[in-house]
Structure formats: structure tokens, C-alpha cells
């Protein structure tokens, strides 16, 4: 399983080049893309298409070639196979057939962004969520789960859905967000802002909705209810009894002047506590 560059061809590992030069077949997500990639390194190998639509069937072809004594490498279009890319089902089938899967690490948008995000005091724990649901209601529920988690969270998104995701992430208020767009490529852009400011940042230029995105929602400790006075908490509880969390928090912030993002964290915690008591 060979990780390939996510943009800059110079990010290929020496070990990956060595292995790609030795194998008999390169199975790949897109034969045209991989042919161009290999050509950039002066390599020419037989290619086998193996993508999300034919992975189970093509895996059997790979297994047969392994039985015949061939050496096979698998690459996705960019980054590490099996991580938000095809490859996991291939590995499962190969191992089940009694063969080894050997990882060859390389470029990663996840660790690349985290290395420059400056999450001071971060304890190293993070959640890799990948792509959220394309369905609006489910995506909003997933964002609420991120809000209730005090760990850092890494997301991926495609350009045609980034504006919808930005709108939902804005509910996280002043929680820090680091945005990586087109990492390692010519028009790479990295910016940090409160999550509430993400939609406005995207609108700052037409180019900002283009390319591939990796996003880091910075870690934040759950809000402590002791930080609010009794009247604020009573107002919040009364509103939560009648309204959705987002609406209740907005009204409570307007009424009491308490910070909206902290109220949102407290609201989720109190909802969860109520559910556990039930």
C-alpha cells in the first residue's frame, strides 16, 4: 500500500520509488492519473484499475497475481490508500487470502495541517472524522457531536460541498478553526479563524471555494456550568425544554449577554446529562 503525493511530486518517499520500480503491477484508483504520476518519475508499469466501484472484483485479480508470484503495489489518486480512499476492502481480501499487506507511508494532508495549526497545549489526541454526511440534517447532527467533544477534530471536504459545511461549522462560534486548501500545491492556502468566520472567509475570493480542503477544529474543553450564574442557567434550561439547541442558545445569549459558544457547549452537556438521567 503505497502513499503518493497529495500535490507536490517531490513529496514521494524514496522507499515508494524503489518499490514502484520493482513491482510487476501497479493497481490504482485511476489508471490515467497513475500513468501520469509514474511518468513523472520515469517509471512505466502495467496498471490495473481498482476503485470504489470494482474493488471487490479487482481484489480477486490482485490475489490471483500474488498467487502467481507477482509483486503488486496499490496507490490511490493522492495520499494513503484506505484513508478516505479505496484500499481497505483490497487489504481485507488480500489478508484473508493469506498474503501480506505492507504499508509504505508518505504525504498526509491530516498531519501536514496539524503541524502548522499551532494548537498550543494540545495533548496529541484528535479525532479523524473525514468527510461529513452530504445530507444537511445528518451533517448538522455530526457538527453538534464535534461541538460536544473536547478533542481536536480533522475533517475533509470537496469544493462543491465546502460552503454548506462552512455554514454548519459556523455554529461552533468562536472555537478556533484552521483551514488548509490545496495543501502542497501551487495555490496552497492556510488560514486560521473562529469557526463562525469561515463562511465569510470563503466569500473573500472566488478561488477560495476551489480545490481540496482539510480542516482542523481545534480542541476545546467542555464548558463549565459553574461559569454561568443561576439566572443564566435557568434561562437556558427553560429554552432548551421548548426549543432546538441552536435556537435556545441564540435566544439565551441575546437575553443574558453570555457568550454564545460557551452556552452552546453548556447546552449540549446539559442535554446529554438529561438523556443519561432518563
C-alpha positions as CSV (number, residue, x, y, z in Angstrom):
1,X,0.0,0.0,0.0
2,X,2.0,3.0,-1.3
3,X,1.2,6.5,-0.2
4,X,1.7,9.0,-3.0
5,X,2.0,12.9,-3.0
6,X,-1.1,14.9,-2.3
7,X,0.1,17.6,-4.8
8,X,3.8,18.2,-5.0
9,X,5.6,15.4,-6.9
10,X,8.7,16.0,-4.8
11,X,6.9,14.6,-1.7
12,X,7.3,11.0,-2.9
13,X,9.2,8.8,-0.5
14,X,12.5,7.2,-1.7
15,X,11.1,3.8,-0.5
16,X,8.0,4.3,-2.5
17,X,10.0,5.0,-5.7
18,X,12.1,1.9,-5.0
19,X,9.0,-0.3,-4.6
20,X,7.2,1.1,-7.6
21,X,10.3,0.4,-9.7
22,X,10.3,-3.3,-8.6
23,X,6.7,-4.4,-8.7
24,X,5.2,-6.3,-11.6
25,X,1.8,-4.5,-11.4
26,X,0.5,-1.2,-10.0
27,X,-3.1,-1.4,-9.0
28,X,-4.6,2.1,-8.8
29,X,-7.7,4.2,-8.3
30,X,-7.4,5.9,-11.7
31,X,-5.1,4.5,-14.4
32,X,-4.8,7.8,-16.3
33,X,-3.8,9.7,-13.2
34,X,-1.4,7.0,-12.1
35,X,0.2,6.7,-15.5
36,X,0.9,10.4,-15.4
37,X,2.3,10.1,-11.9
38,X,4.6,7.3,-12.8
39,X,5.8,9.1,-15.9
40,X,6.8,12.0,-13.8
41,X,9.3,9.7,-12.1
42,X,10.4,8.0,-15.3
43,X,8.5,4.7,-14.5
44,X,6.3,2.7,-16.7
45,X,4.4,-0.2,-15.3
46,X,1.3,-2.4,-16.2
47,X,-1.7,-0.8,-14.5
48,X,-4.8,-2.4,-13.0
49,X,-7.9,-0.3,-12.3
50,X,-9.1,-0.8,-8.7
51,X,-11.5,1.8,-7.4
52,X,-14.6,2.1,-5.2
53,X,-16.9,0.7,-7.8
54,X,-15.0,-2.5,-8.6
55,X,-12.8,-3.0,-5.5
56,X,-14.2,-6.4,-4.5
57,X,-13.9,-7.9,-8.0
58,X,-10.5,-6.3,-8.8
59,X,-9.1,-7.5,-5.4
60,X,-9.6,-11.1,-6.6
61,X,-7.4,-10.2,-9.7
62,X,-4.7,-8.9,-7.3
63,X,-4.9,-12.0,-5.2
64,X,-4.5,-14.3,-8.3
65,X,-1.5,-12.3,-9.4
66,X,0.0,-12.6,-5.9
67,X,-0.6,-16.4,-6.1
68,X,1.3,-16.4,-9.4
69,X,4.3,-14.9,-7.6
70,X,3.9,-11.3,-8.9
71,X,4.6,-8.3,-6.8
72,X,1.7,-5.8,-6.7
73,X,1.6,-2.2,-5.4
74,X,-1.6,-0.3,-4.8
75,X,-1.9,3.5,-5.0
76,X,-4.9,5.8,-4.7
77,X,-5.0,9.2,-6.5
78,X,-3.3,11.0,-3.7
79,X,-2.2,10.3,-0.1
80,X,-2.6,7.0,1.7
81,X,-4.8,4.2,0.3
82,X,-7.6,3.1,2.6
83,X,-7.8,6.5,4.4
84,X,-10.9,8.2,2.8
85,X,-9.8,6.4,-0.4
86,X,-10.2,2.9,-1.8
87,X,-7.9,0.2,-0.5
88,X,-9.5,-1.0,2.8
89,X,-11.5,-3.8,1.1
90,X,-8.5,-4.8,-1.0
91,X,-6.4,-5.2,2.1
92,X,-9.0,-7.2,3.9
93,X,-9.3,-9.6,0.9
94,X,-5.6,-10.0,0.5
95,X,-5.0,-10.8,4.2
96,X,-8.0,-13.2,4.2
97,X,-6.3,-15.0,1.3
98,X,-3.2,-15.4,3.3
99,X,-1.0,-12.7,1.8
100,X,0.7,-9.7,3.5
101,X,-0.2,-6.1,3.1
102,X,2.9,-3.8,3.7
103,X,2.3,-0.1,4.4
104,X,4.6,2.5,2.8
105,X,3.8,5.8,4.5
106,X,4.1,9.2,2.8
107,X,2.5,12.6,2.4
108,X,-0.7,13.3,4.5
109,X,-2.9,16.3,4.5
110,X,-4.0,15.5,8.0
111,X,-0.6,15.6,9.7
112,X,0.6,18.4,7.3
113,X,-2.2,20.7,8.5
114,X,-1.8,19.8,12.2
115,X,1.9,20.5,12.1
116,X,1.3,24.2,11.3
117,X,-2.0,24.7,13.2
118,X,-0.3,25.9,16.4
119,X,-2.7,24.2,18.8
120,X,-0.9,25.4,21.9
121,X,-1.2,22.9,24.8
122,X,-2.7,20.2,22.5
123,X,-2.2,16.8,24.2
124,X,-1.9,15.0,20.9
125,X,-5.4,13.5,20.9
126,X,-7.6,14.1,17.9
127,X,-10.5,12.6,16.0
128,X,-10.2,12.0,12.3
129,X,-13.8,12.3,11.1
130,X,-13.0,12.6,7.3
131,X,-16.0,13.6,5.1
132,X,-19.2,14.5,6.9
133,X,-22.5,13.4,5.5
134,X,-23.7,15.1,2.3
135,X,-27.2,15.2,3.8
136,X,-27.9,18.5,5.6
137,X,-29.7,17.2,8.7
138,X,-27.2,14.4,9.3
139,X,-24.3,16.8,8.8
140,X,-25.7,19.2,11.4
141,X,-26.0,16.4,13.9
142,X,-22.4,15.4,13.2
143,X,-21.3,19.0,13.8
144,X,-23.2,19.0,17.1
145,X,-21.2,15.9,18.1
146,X,-18.0,17.7,17.2
147,X,-19.1,20.6,19.4
148,X,-19.6,18.3,22.4
149,X,-16.2,16.7,22.0
150,X,-13.2,18.4,23.7
151,X,-10.6,16.8,21.3
152,X,-9.3,18.3,18.1
153,X,-11.2,17.1,15.0
154,X,-9.9,16.8,11.5
155,X,-12.4,17.0,8.5
156,X,-12.0,16.6,4.8
157,X,-14.2,18.2,2.2
158,X,-14.6,18.6,-1.6
159,X,-15.1,22.0,-3.2
160,X,-18.7,21.5,-4.3
161,X,-19.7,21.0,-0.6
162,X,-17.4,23.3,1.3
163,X,-19.9,26.2,1.5
164,X,-22.6,24.0,3.0
165,X,-20.1,22.6,5.5
166,X,-18.9,26.1,6.4
167,X,-22.4,27.3,7.2
168,X,-22.9,24.4,9.6
169,X,-19.4,24.7,11.2
170,X,-20.3,28.4,11.9
171,X,-22.5,27.0,14.8
172,X,-19.2,26.3,16.7
173,X,-18.9,30.1,17.2
174,X,-15.5,31.2,18.4
175,X,-13.9,27.8,18.5
176,X,-10.7,28.1,16.5
177,X,-10.6,26.5,13.0
178,X,-7.6,26.0,10.8
179,X,-8.3,25.7,7.1
180,X,-6.0,24.0,4.6
181,X,-6.8,24.4,1.0
182,X,-4.8,22.7,-1.8
183,X,-2.1,21.7,0.5
184,X,1.4,21.2,-1.1
185,X,0.0,22.5,-4.4
186,X,0.8,25.8,-6.3
187,X,-2.1,27.7,-4.8
188,X,-1.8,26.3,-1.2
189,X,-3.6,28.4,1.4
190,X,-3.7,28.0,5.1
191,X,-5.8,30.3,7.4
192,X,-7.0,30.3,11.0
193,X,-10.2,31.9,12.2
194,X,-13.1,31.4,14.6
195,X,-15.5,28.8,13.1
196,X,-18.2,31.5,12.9
197,X,-16.0,33.4,10.4
198,X,-15.4,30.5,8.0
199,X,-18.3,31.4,5.6
200,X,-17.1,35.0,5.3
201,X,-13.6,33.8,4.7
202,X,-14.8,31.6,1.8
203,X,-16.6,34.6,0.3
204,X,-13.4,36.6,0.4
205,X,-12.4,35.4,-3.1
206,X,-13.8,33.2,-5.8
207,X,-10.7,31.0,-5.7
208,X,-11.4,30.0,-2.1
209,X,-14.1,27.5,-2.9
210,X,-11.9,25.6,-5.3
211,X,-9.6,22.7,-4.5
212,X,-9.5,20.1,-1.8
213,X,-9.9,21.0,1.8
214,X,-8.6,19.7,5.2
215,X,-10.0,21.4,8.3
216,X,-8.9,21.2,11.9
217,X,-11.4,22.1,14.6
218,X,-9.1,23.0,17.5
219,X,-9.6,21.3,20.9
220,X,-11.7,23.0,23.4
221,X,-12.6,21.9,26.9
222,X,-16.3,21.4,27.6
223,X,-17.9,24.5,29.1
224,X,-18.2,24.5,32.9
225,X,-21.7,25.3,34.0
226,X,-20.2,27.0,37.1
227,X,-19.0,29.8,34.8
228,X,-22.7,30.9,34.5
229,X,-24.9,32.4,37.1
230,X,-28.0,30.7,38.3
231,X,-30.3,33.0,36.2
232,X,-28.4,32.3,33.0
233,X,-28.6,28.5,33.5
234,X,-32.3,28.7,34.4
235,X,-33.0,30.7,31.3
236,X,-31.0,28.2,29.2
237,X,-32.9,25.2,30.7
238,X,-36.3,26.8,30.1
239,X,-35.4,27.5,26.5
240,X,-34.0,24.0,26.0
241,X,-37.2,22.5,27.2
242,X,-39.1,24.1,24.3
243,X,-36.6,24.7,21.5
244,X,-33.8,23.1,19.5
245,X,-30.3,23.6,20.9
246,X,-29.2,26.2,18.4
247,X,-32.3,28.4,18.8
248,X,-32.3,28.1,22.6
249,X,-28.6,29.1,22.7
250,X,-29.1,32.1,20.4
251,X,-32.1,33.4,22.5
252,X,-30.2,32.8,25.8
253,X,-27.2,34.7,24.6
254,X,-29.5,37.6,23.4
255,X,-31.3,37.6,26.8
256,X,-28.4,37.2,29.2
257,X,-25.4,38.5,27.2
258,X,-23.5,35.3,27.9
259,X,-21.0,34.1,25.2
260,X,-22.9,32.0,22.6
261,X,-20.2,29.4,22.0
262,X,-19.8,28.7,25.7
263,X,-23.6,28.5,26.1
264,X,-23.7,26.0,23.2
265,X,-21.2,23.8,24.9
266,X,-23.1,24.0,28.2
267,X,-26.4,23.3,26.4
268,X,-25.1,20.1,24.8
269,X,-23.7,19.0,28.1
270,X,-27.0,19.6,29.9
271,X,-29.0,17.8,27.2
272,X,-26.6,14.9,27.5
273,X,-26.9,14.8,31.2
274,X,-30.7,14.9,31.0
275,X,-30.6,12.0,28.5
276,X,-28.5,9.9,30.8
277,X,-30.8,10.5,33.8
278,X,-33.8,9.4,31.7
